[in-house]
Amino acid sequence: MPTANINGTEIYYEVHGNGAQTIVFSHGLLWSGEMFREQVRYFKDRYTCITYDHRGQGRSADSPTAFDMETLYQDAVALLLHLKCTPCHFAGLSMGGFIAMRIAARRPDLLKSCILMETSADAEPHKFKYTLLNTIVKLFGIKAVTAKVMPIMFGQSFLKDPQKAGLRAEWTDRLEANRKSITRSVEAVIHRRPVFDELKRIQLPTLILVGTEDVATVPEKAERIKSQIPHAVLRYIPAAGHTSTIEAPETVNRYIDEFLQNL
C-alpha cells in the first residue's frame, strides 16, 4: 500500500497510468480518492492519474493532532513535491477544491491548470447545522447521521433513481465506514477561512464544475468563484448534487477532457 510520510502523518496515494502529463485528484469530505475511480478509468490511458486520501480520511492515517484547512493545503503541496509530479493538473472536489484554490493562488508554479468541482471560496454558511451533526457523530458514530448526510452529498435525481440503487448502497456503506476521528476533518471544513479575495491571483487555466442540484455548495458559489477568475470556464452538471464524479461521471469526464484538450 503506497504511503508517504507527509508533515508527520502517513498519506495514502495511488498512481495509475504513465502519461506525459499528470492529473492529481483531491477528494471531498467523508470520502477518499475512490470517488474519482471513473475519472481515473477514463483518463489513465492518456495521463498519469494520482489520487490520495487526506489525513484522517480513507486509508491515510489519523492526524496525531487537530488540523485545519491550511494543514491540508500544506499536506497537498508536500505530497506533490514528494511525488515529483509538478507541474500537474490539480482537480479538487469540495474539500479538495478548497485545497486546489489555495495551491493555484499561492503556488502556481506547481500547477498546469486547476479544476474546481462543487466547491466554495467562502466561509462555511452551515456552521450550526454541521456542528450539530458532528456532535452526534462524536457521541453515537456516523451511522446516526447517514439519513441526514446523504441528501447533502447527493442530488435528489441520484437518490431517487431506481437504477442507481446499487451505487447508492455502495456509497452509503463507504460513508458509514468512516472512523469516528472523521470529526476532525469535519471541523477543518466548518472553521475554514474564506479564500475569495485570493482568487484574483489565479492566472492558471481554470475549470469550474457544479451540479445543478448541489445543496452543500450551491451553484451560486461556483458563480462567485467565476466572478473572481474571469478567464475560468464554468460548466453545470445537470441532475447532479455535491458529488458529481459519482453521480454523473460521463458528463464530468467530458467537460474535463474538453478543458484539457483546449489548453
C-alpha positions in Angstrom: 0.0 0.0 0.0 1.8 3.2 -1.2 2.1 5.8 1.5 4.2 8.9 2.0 5.2 10.4 5.4 3.9 13.9 4.9 4.1 16.5 7.7 4.1 13.9 10.4 1.4 11.6 9.1 1.1 8.8 6.6 -0.8 9.8 3.4 -2.1 7.1 1.2 -1.9 7.6 -2.6 -2.4 5.7 -5.8 -0.7 6.2 -9.2 -2.5 5.0 -12.4 -1.2 5.2 -16.0 2.0 6.6 -17.3 1.1 9.6 -19.4 3.4 12.6 -20.0 1.1 14.9 -18.1 -0.3 14.2 -14.6 -3.8 14.9 -13.1 -3.9 14.9 -9.3 -7.4 14.3 -7.8 -8.2 15.7 -4.4 -11.4 14.3 -2.8 -14.3 15.7 -0.8 -15.1 15.4 2.9 -16.2 12.0 4.2 -14.8 10.2 1.1 -11.5 9.1 -0.4 -9.6 9.1 -3.7 -12.0 6.2 -4.6 -14.6 8.9 -5.5 -12.6 9.5 -8.7 -12.4 5.9 -9.9 -14.4 6.7 -13.1 -12.2 9.7 -13.9 -9.1 7.5 -13.4 -10.5 4.8 -15.6 -11.3 7.3 -18.3 -8.0 9.3 -18.3 -5.3 6.8 -17.2 -4.6 5.7 -20.8 -3.5 9.2 -21.7 -2.5 10.8 -18.4 -0.8 9.8 -15.2 -3.6 9.9 -12.6 -2.8 10.3 -8.9 -5.4 10.0 -6.2 -4.7 10.5 -2.5 -6.6 10.4 0.8 -6.5 13.4 3.1 -5.1 12.9 6.6 -7.7 11.3 8.8 -9.7 10.0 5.9 -9.8 6.9 3.7 -6.6 4.9 4.0 -4.5 7.7 5.3 -3.5 7.7 9.0 -5.4 9.7 11.6 -3.7 13.0 12.4 -1.9 13.0 15.7 -3.3 16.5 16.4 -6.2 18.7 15.4 -5.7 20.3 12.0 -7.3 22.9 9.7 -7.6 23.6 6.0 -4.2 25.2 5.9 -2.7 21.9 7.2 -4.4 20.0 4.3 -3.1 22.6 1.9 0.4 22.1 3.2 0.0 18.3 3.0 -1.0 18.6 -0.7 1.9 20.8 -1.6 4.3 18.5 0.3 2.8 15.4 -1.5 3.2 17.0 -4.9 6.8 17.7 -4.2 7.4 14.3 -2.7 5.9 12.6 -5.8 7.8 14.9 -8.2 4.7 15.3 -10.4 4.8 19.0 -10.9 3.6 20.9 -12.8 0.4 19.0 -12.8 -3.3 19.5 -13.4 -5.0 19.6 -10.0 -8.6 18.6 -9.7 -10.3 19.1 -6.3 -13.9 18.4 -5.3 -15.4 20.2 -2.3 -12.7 20.0 0.4 -10.3 19.1 -2.5 -11.4 22.3 -4.2 -10.6 24.3 -1.0 -7.1 22.9 -1.3 -6.9 23.4 -5.1 -7.8 27.1 -4.9 -5.1 27.7 -2.2 -2.4 26.0 -4.4 -3.5 27.8 -7.5 -3.4 31.2 -5.8 -0.2 30.6 -3.7 1.9 28.1 -5.6 1.0 28.4 -9.2 4.5 27.1 -10.1 3.2 23.6 -9.1 0.3 23.5 -11.5 -0.6 23.5 -15.2 -4.3 24.0 -14.5 -6.9 24.0 -11.8 -10.2 22.1 -11.8 -12.7 23.0 -9.2 -15.7 20.8 -8.6 -18.7 21.5 -6.2 -16.7 23.9 -4.0 -16.7 27.3 -2.5 -14.2 30.1 -1.7 -16.4 31.4 1.1 -16.6 30.6 4.8 -19.0 27.8 5.7 -22.6 29.1 5.8 -24.0 26.0 7.6 -21.8 26.0 10.7 -24.5 25.4 13.2 -26.1 22.5 11.3 -22.8 20.8 10.6 -21.6 21.3 14.1 -24.7 19.6 15.4 -24.3 16.7 13.1 -20.6 16.4 14.0 -21.5 16.3 17.7 -23.9 13.5 17.0 -21.1 11.6 15.3 -18.8 12.1 18.3 -21.4 10.7 20.6 -23.0 7.9 18.5 -20.9 7.3 15.4 -21.6 8.3 11.8 -24.4 5.8 11.2 -26.5 8.0 13.4 -26.4 10.8 10.7 -26.5 8.8 7.5 -30.1 9.8 6.6 -29.2 13.5 7.1 -25.8 13.4 5.3 -26.7 11.5 2.1 -29.1 14.3 0.8 -26.3 16.8 1.5 -23.8 14.8 -0.5 -26.0 13.6 -3.4 -28.7 15.2 -5.5 -32.3 14.1 -5.5 -32.1 12.7 -9.0 -29.4 10.3 -7.9 -31.1 9.4 -4.6 -34.4 8.6 -6.3 -33.2 6.8 -9.4 -34.0 3.1 -9.1 -31.2 2.2 -11.5 -28.7 3.8 -9.0 -29.8 1.6 -6.0 -26.6 -0.5 -6.0 -24.4 2.6 -6.3 -26.3 4.3 -3.5 -25.9 1.3 -1.3 -22.1 1.2 -2.0 -21.6 4.8 -1.1 -23.8 4.6 1.9 -21.5 1.8 3.1 -18.5 3.9 2.3 -19.9 6.8 4.3 -20.6 4.6 7.3 -17.1 3.1 7.2 -15.6 6.5 8.3 -13.7 6.3 11.6 -15.0 8.4 14.5 -11.9 10.6 14.1 -13.6 12.0 10.9 -14.9 14.7 13.2 -11.6 16.4 13.0 -11.9 16.7 9.2 -15.4 18.0 9.5 -14.2 20.7 12.0 -11.5 21.7 9.4 -14.3 22.3 6.9 -16.6 24.0 9.3 -14.0 26.5 10.5 -12.1 27.1 7.3 -11.1 30.6 6.4 -12.5 32.1 3.2 -10.1 32.5 0.2 -12.4 34.5 -2.0 -10.0 37.5 -2.0 -7.1 35.3 -3.0 -8.8 34.1 -6.2 -7.9 37.1 -8.2 -4.3 36.0 -8.1 -5.2 32.8 -10.1 -3.9 33.1 -13.6 -3.8 29.4 -14.4 -6.3 27.9 -16.8 -9.3 27.0 -14.5 -12.4 24.9 -15.0 -15.3 25.1 -12.5 -17.9 22.4 -12.4 -21.0 22.4 -10.2 -24.0 20.1 -10.0 -27.4 21.8 -10.6 -28.8 20.0 -7.5 -25.9 20.8 -5.2 -27.2 22.0 -1.9 -23.9 21.9 0.0 -22.1 24.4 -2.2 -24.9 25.7 -4.4 -24.3 26.9 -8.0 -24.1 30.5 -6.8 -20.9 29.6 -5.0 -19.4 28.4 -8.3 -20.6 31.6 -10.0 -18.9 33.7 -7.2 -15.6 31.8 -7.9 -16.0 32.6 -11.6 -16.6 36.3 -10.8 -13.1 36.4 -9.3 -11.4 34.3 -12.0 -12.9 35.8 -15.2 -10.9 33.6 -17.6 -12.2 30.5 -15.9 -14.6 28.1 -17.7 -17.8 27.4 -15.7 -19.9 24.3 -16.6 -23.1 23.0 -14.9 -23.7 19.2 -14.4 -27.4 18.6 -14.8 -29.2 16.3 -12.3 -26.1 16.1 -10.1 -25.6 17.1 -6.5 -22.4 17.6 -4.4 -20.7 14.5 -5.7 -20.9 14.7 -9.5 -17.9 12.4 -10.1 -20.1 9.6 -8.8 -23.5 10.8 -9.9 -22.7 11.9 -13.4 -19.2 10.7 -14.3 -19.7 10.7 -18.1 -20.5 14.4 -18.1 -17.7 15.3 -15.7 -15.2 13.3 -17.8 -16.4 15.0 -21.0 -16.0 18.5 -19.5 -12.6 17.8 -18.0 -11.4 16.2 -21.3 -12.6 19.2 -23.4 -10.9 21.6 -21.0 -7.6 19.7 -21.0 -7.7 19.3 -24.8 -8.2 23.0 -25.3 -5.2 24.1 -23.1 
